[in-house]
Amino acid sequence: MAQFRTLDDIGDVAGKRVLVREDLNVPMQDGRVSDDTRLRATVPTVSELADKGAIVLILAHFGRPKGQPSAEYSLAQVVPAYAAVLGRPVRYIDWEGVDDAVAALRPGDIAVLENTRFFGGEEKNDPAVADRFARLGDRYVNDAFSAAHRAHASTEALAHRLPAYAGRAMEAELKALQKALGDPERPVAAVVGGAKVSTKLEVLRHLVAKVDHLIIGGGMANTFLAARGVDVGKSLCEHDLEATALDILDAAERASCTVHLPYDVAVAKEFAPHPPSLRMCNVHEVAADEMILDVGAAAVEALSDVLKTCHTLVWNGPLGAFEMPPFDAATVALARTAAALTQSGGLVSVAGGGDTVAALNHAGVAGDFTFVSTAGGAFLEWMEGKALPGVEALERR
């Protein structure tokens, strides 16, 4: 694993200005933060630095202002909720007059600087923008893994201009990912679900060479079933990718990775909650006017047995249309098995991706996994085996 300097290495920061890249890109409803998960994730790093007497200057983006200042995308509206989460005062600083405002701060103060994306060069990793940020601080801490897959001025270039460290949330994420695929305890299983194979081609290609068991669910499983000659009826299916699916299956076989596809399924003629046409059947018995909407109970039981033989699990995506009961059954059942195995100490379980987090919360087990990432795109690119610029910039040099 690459070595990163963390807050354990940052030394005495009393009176020092520490630029901390966080993810404050939270959902808003009626002018209020509707989900403070990302805000809560920042607390360990920001509180630790403030308690050590640092002047904490938080860099973050909010929405897509496309390089233009706008009240709609101002981080000022996030500050009240953020102060409530931190349990201490938080100042807001606009870019106009930023130097004087920062100079007036005292040790232990926390301030949120205005949206980094108000600068057109932020998303272009413009050296001039990074220089402008750098002159405000003495140290740099990146605590936003969710933004680490983008080479932006505040996530990549800035890390080369100041002594750079991983924050506590970033550190936890990197350690969890290392346990999951970097240097995992085998056997390793991966659950990959979702609607379309096309969105996760690179994930699948990468995983077959990394894991011992690849469990494919969701709509993408239908494409693999069709590639194997199964008539999937009206199910969501990318027939144009059947040859690609076969290539992935061949690659898995060469790598001694066992691919698990459903052999019994929940089908219905209409996509609706508890439809009258709902029935369970073997995958070879799907009628022309039916849709596969979930993995069947027998297959889930077999998959649970697979997990019981494994020591590591990586999970991205639901097994069925979990937002609509009863097509949440397979996802909930397998997630609860994984959670129980994790709690008993037999399994390291790492999950990530928006739908995945929602599904695990729905199953009531998100807190029982070893680590659940809220990073979305960055988590997916890590699963694809891609280098993440914001992470690479933190490596010890």
C-alpha positions in Angstrom: 0.0 0.0 0.0 1.2 3.5 -0.8 2.2 5.5 2.3 0.4 8.6 3.3 1.1 11.2 5.9 -1.8 11.6 8.3 -2.7 13.9 11.1 -0.4 11.8 13.3 2.5 13.3 11.2 1.3 16.9 11.0 3.2 18.0 14.1 2.5 21.2 16.1 -0.3 23.1 14.3 -1.0 25.7 17.1 -1.5 29.0 15.4 -0.9 27.5 11.9 -3.4 27.9 9.1 -4.5 24.5 7.9 -6.4 24.3 4.6 -8.7 21.3 4.8 -10.5 20.0 1.7 -13.8 18.5 2.8 -17.0 17.4 1.0 -19.8 19.8 2.0 -21.7 19.2 -1.2 -24.9 18.2 0.7 -28.5 18.0 -0.5 -30.7 21.0 0.2 -34.5 21.2 0.5 -36.4 24.5 1.1 -33.1 26.2 2.0 -32.1 23.7 4.6 -29.6 20.8 4.6 -31.7 17.6 4.1 -29.0 15.1 4.8 -26.0 15.9 6.9 -24.1 12.6 6.4 -21.2 14.4 4.7 -21.0 17.1 7.3 -20.8 14.5 10.1 -18.0 12.7 8.3 -15.8 15.9 8.6 -16.1 16.2 12.4 -13.1 14.0 13.5 -10.6 15.9 11.4 -11.9 19.4 11.8 -12.4 19.1 15.6 -9.0 17.5 16.1 -7.2 20.3 14.3 -9.2 23.1 16.0 -8.6 21.4 19.4 -4.8 21.5 18.7 -5.0 25.3 18.1 -5.0 25.3 14.3 -6.8 27.9 12.3 -9.0 25.6 10.2 -9.9 26.9 6.7 -12.3 24.6 5.0 -12.2 24.3 1.2 -15.2 22.7 -0.5 -17.3 22.8 -3.6 -21.1 23.0 -3.8 -23.1 22.1 -6.9 -22.1 23.1 -10.4 -21.7 26.9 -10.6 -19.4 26.5 -13.7 -16.9 29.1 -12.5 -19.4 31.8 -11.8 -20.3 33.1 -8.3 -23.9 32.6 -7.5 -26.1 32.8 -4.4 -27.7 29.5 -5.4 -24.4 27.7 -5.0 -23.0 29.7 -2.1 -21.6 27.6 0.8 -23.0 30.3 3.2 -26.3 28.4 3.2 -24.5 25.3 4.6 -22.7 27.0 7.4 -25.6 27.1 10.0 -26.1 23.3 9.7 -22.4 22.7 9.7 -22.0 24.7 13.0 -24.8 22.6 14.5 -23.1 19.4 13.5 -19.7 20.5 14.8 -21.1 21.9 18.0 -19.0 25.0 17.7 -18.9 28.4 15.9 -18.1 28.3 12.2 -17.4 31.4 10.2 -18.2 31.9 6.5 -15.6 33.8 4.4 -16.3 35.1 0.9 -13.5 35.2 -1.6 -13.7 39.0 -1.8 -11.6 40.2 1.1 -10.5 36.7 2.0 -6.9 37.7 3.0 -8.1 40.2 5.6 -10.8 37.8 6.9 -8.3 35.0 7.3 -5.8 37.2 9.0 -8.4 38.1 11.6 -8.9 34.5 12.7 -7.4 33.1 15.9 -6.1 29.7 16.9 -9.0 27.2 17.2 -11.2 29.1 14.8 -13.0 27.3 12.0 -14.0 29.0 8.8 -15.7 27.8 5.6 -14.3 29.5 2.5 -16.7 30.1 -0.3 -17.3 27.5 -3.1 -14.0 26.6 -4.8 -15.9 26.1 -8.0 -16.6 29.9 -8.2 -13.1 29.9 -9.8 -13.2 28.8 -13.4 -9.8 27.2 -13.0 -10.7 24.9 -10.1 -12.0 22.1 -12.2 -9.1 22.6 -14.7 -6.5 22.1 -11.9 -5.3 25.6 -12.8 -1.9 26.3 -11.1 -2.9 29.9 -10.5 -6.0 28.9 -8.6 -4.0 26.4 -6.5 -1.4 29.2 -5.8 -4.2 31.4 -4.6 -5.5 28.8 -2.2 -2.0 27.9 -1.0 -1.1 31.4 0.0 -3.8 31.2 2.6 -2.4 28.3 4.5 0.7 26.6 6.1 -0.5 23.0 5.8 -2.9 21.1 3.6 -5.2 18.2 4.6 -7.4 16.3 2.1 -10.3 14.7 3.9 -12.6 14.3 0.9 -12.1 10.9 -0.7 -15.4 11.6 -2.6 -13.6 14.3 -4.6 -10.3 12.5 -4.9 -11.1 11.0 -8.4 -10.9 14.5 -9.9 -7.7 16.4 -10.5 -8.9 19.8 -9.4 -6.9 22.7 -8.0 -8.2 22.1 -4.4 -7.7 18.3 -4.5 -4.5 17.8 -6.6 -2.4 20.8 -7.4 -2.7 22.3 -3.9 -1.3 19.1 -2.4 2.0 19.8 -4.2 2.3 23.4 -2.8 2.0 22.8 0.9 3.0 19.9 3.3 0.1 17.5 2.6 -1.7 15.0 4.8 -4.7 12.7 4.7 -7.5 13.6 7.1 -9.2 11.1 9.4 -12.0 10.3 7.0 -9.6 10.0 4.1 -7.3 7.8 6.2 -10.2 5.5 7.2 -11.3 5.2 3.6 -7.9 4.3 2.3 -7.3 1.7 5.0 -10.7 0.1 4.3 -10.0 0.0 0.6 -6.6 -1.6 1.2 -8.2 -4.3 3.3 -10.9 -4.9 0.6 -8.9 -5.2 -2.6 -5.3 -4.0 -2.0 -4.2 -6.8 0.3 -7.3 -8.7 1.3 -7.7 -11.9 3.3 -8.9 -14.5 0.9 -11.3 -15.8 -0.3 -12.7 -12.5 -1.6 -16.3 -12.0 -2.8 -17.7 -9.0 -4.7 -21.4 -8.2 -5.1 -22.0 -6.0 -8.2 -25.5 -4.9 -9.0 -27.3 -2.2 -10.7 -29.4 -1.6 -13.8 -26.9 -1.8 -16.7 -23.7 -3.6 -17.5 -22.6 -0.6 -19.5 -22.1 1.5 -16.4 -19.9 -1.1 -14.7 -18.0 -2.7 -17.5 -14.6 -1.6 -16.1 -15.6 -2.6 -12.6 -16.4 -6.1 -13.7 -13.3 -6.5 -15.9 -11.1 -5.3 -13.0 -12.8 -7.5 -10.3 -12.6 -10.8 -12.2 -8.8 -10.7 -11.8 -9.0 -9.7 -8.1 -11.8 -11.7 -6.4 -12.6 -15.4 -6.0 -16.4 -15.0 -6.2 -18.2 -12.4 -8.4 -21.9 -12.1 -7.6 -23.8 -10.3 -10.3 -27.3 -9.0 -9.6 -29.7 -6.3 -10.6 -30.7 -5.6 -14.3 -27.1 -6.3 -15.4 -27.5 -10.0 -14.4 -30.1 -10.2 -17.2 -27.6 -9.4 -19.8 -25.3 -12.1 -18.6 -28.2 -14.6 -18.5 -29.2 -13.6 -22.1 -25.6 -14.1 -23.1 -25.8 -17.7 -21.9 -28.9 -18.3 -23.9 -31.6 -17.6 -21.3 -34.8 -15.9 -22.6 -35.3 -13.0 -20.1 -38.7 -11.9 -21.5 -39.3 -8.1 -21.1 -36.6 -7.7 -18.5 -34.2 -4.8 -18.7 -31.3 -6.2 -20.8 -28.5 -4.8 -22.9 -28.6 -7.4 -25.7 -25.9 -5.5 -27.6 -23.5 -6.3 -24.8 -24.0 -10.0 -24.7 -20.7 -10.7 -26.5 -19.0 -8.4 -23.9 -20.6 -10.3 -21.1 -19.3 -13.6 -22.5 -15.8 -12.0 -22.7 -16.0 -11.1 -19.0 -17.2 -14.7 -18.2 -14.2 -16.1 -20.1 -11.8 -13.8 -18.3 -13.3 -14.9 -15.0 -12.8 -18.5 -15.9 -9.2 -17.9 -16.8 -8.6 -16.1 -13.5 -10.3 -18.9 -11.5 -13.0 -16.4 -10.4 -16.4 -18.1 -9.9 -19.3 -15.9 -11.3 -22.6 -16.3 -9.6 -25.8 -15.5 -11.6 -29.3 -16.0 -10.3 -31.0 -19.3 -11.1 -34.3 -18.5 -9.6 -35.9 -15.1 -9.8 -38.9 -12.9 -8.9 -40.8 -11.9 -12.0 -43.9 -9.8 -12.8 -45.7 -8.4 -15.8 -45.7 -4.9 -14.4 -43.2 -2.8 -12.5 -45.3 -1.9 -9.4 -45.3 -2.6 -5.7 -46.6 -6.1 -4.8 -48.0 -6.7 -8.3 -50.7 -9.3 -8.7 -48.7 -11.0 -11.4 -45.7 -11.6 -9.0 -44.3 -15.1 -9.0 -41.1 -17.0 -8.4 -39.6 -19.2 -11.1 -36.4 -20.7 -12.5 -34.6 -18.4 -14.9 -35.5 -20.8 -17.7 -39.2 -20.3 -17.1 -39.5 -16.5 -17.6 -42.5 -15.8 -19.9 -42.2 -13.5 -22.8 -44.4 -10.8 -21.1 -42.6 -11.0 -17.7 -39.7 -9.0 -16.2 -37.0 -10.2 -13.8 -37.1 -7.8 -10.9 -35.2 -9.6 -8.1 -33.1 -12.6 -7.3 -35.0 -15.6 -5.9 -34.9 -17.0 -2.4 -33.1 -20.2 -3.3 -30.3 -18.3 -5.1 -30.0 -15.9 -2.1 -29.6 -18.8 0.2 -26.9 -20.2 -2.0 -25.1 -16.8 -2.1 -25.3 -16.6 1.7 -23.5 -19.9 1.8 -20.8 -18.5 -0.5 -20.3 -15.5 1.8 -19.9 -17.9 4.7 -16.8 -19.3 3.0 -15.2 -15.8 2.4 -13.1 -13.5 4.6 -13.5 -10.3 2.5 -16.5 -8.7 0.7 -16.8 -5.7 -1.6 -20.3 -4.6 -2.4 -21.6 -2.1 -5.0 -25.2 -2.1 -6.2 -28.4 -3.8 -5.2 -29.5 -7.3 -6.4 -33.0 -6.2 -7.5 -35.3 -3.2 -7.7 -34.9 -2.7 -4.0 -36.8 0.7 -4.0 -40.0 -1.2 -4.6 -41.2 -4.0 -2.4 -41.2 -6.9 -2.6 -38.2 -6.6 -5.0 -36.0 -5.6 -2.1 -36.1 -9.1 -0.6 -32.8 -10.4 -2.0 -30.8 -7.3 -1.3 -32.0 -7.2 2.3 -31.5 -10.9 3.0 -27.9 -11.0 1.6 -27.0 -7.7 3.3 -28.2 -9.0 6.6 -26.1 -12.2 6.1 -23.1 -10.1 5.3 -23.7 -7.9 8.4 -24.1 -10.9 10.7 -20.8 -12.4 9.4 -19.1 -9.1 9.8 -20.3 -8.7 13.4 -19.2 -12.2 14.3 -15.7 -11.3 13.2 -15.5 -13.6 10.2 -15.8 -11.1 7.3 -14.3 -7.8 6.4 -17.1 -6.0 4.5 -16.6 -2.8 2.5 -19.5 -1.3 0.5 -20.0 1.9 -1.5 -22.0 3.8 -4.1 -25.2 5.8 -3.7 -27.7 3.0 -4.3 -25.6 0.7 -2.2 -25.7 3.0 0.8 -29.4 3.5 0.4 -30.0 -0.3 0.1 -27.9 -1.0 3.2 -29.8 1.7 5.2 -33.0 0.2 4.0 -31.9 -3.2 5.2 -30.9 -1.6 8.6 -27.3 -2.9 8.4 -25.2 0.0 7.2 -23.7 0.4 10.6 -22.8 -3.3 10.8 -20.5 -3.4 7.8 -16.8 -2.9 8.4 -16.9 0.3 6.2 -19.5 2.0 4.1 -18.2 4.6 1.7 -20.4 7.5 0.7 -17.9 8.5 -2.0 -20.0 7.5 -5.1 -17.9 8.2 -8.2 -14.6 7.9 -6.4 -15.5 4.5 -5.0 -16.6 3.3 -8.4 -13.4 4.4 -10.0 -11.4 2.7 -7.3 -13.3 -0.5 -8.0 -12.3 0.0 -11.7 -8.7 0.0 -10.6 -8.1 3.6 -11.7 -5.6 5.9 -10.1 -7.3 8.7 -8.1 -5.4 12.0 -8.6 -6.4 13.4 -5.2 -5.1 10.3 -3.4 -1.9 10.0 -5.5 -1.0 13.6 -4.6 -0.9 12.7 -0.9 1.6 9.8 -1.3 4.8 10.4 0.6 7.4 11.9 -1.7 
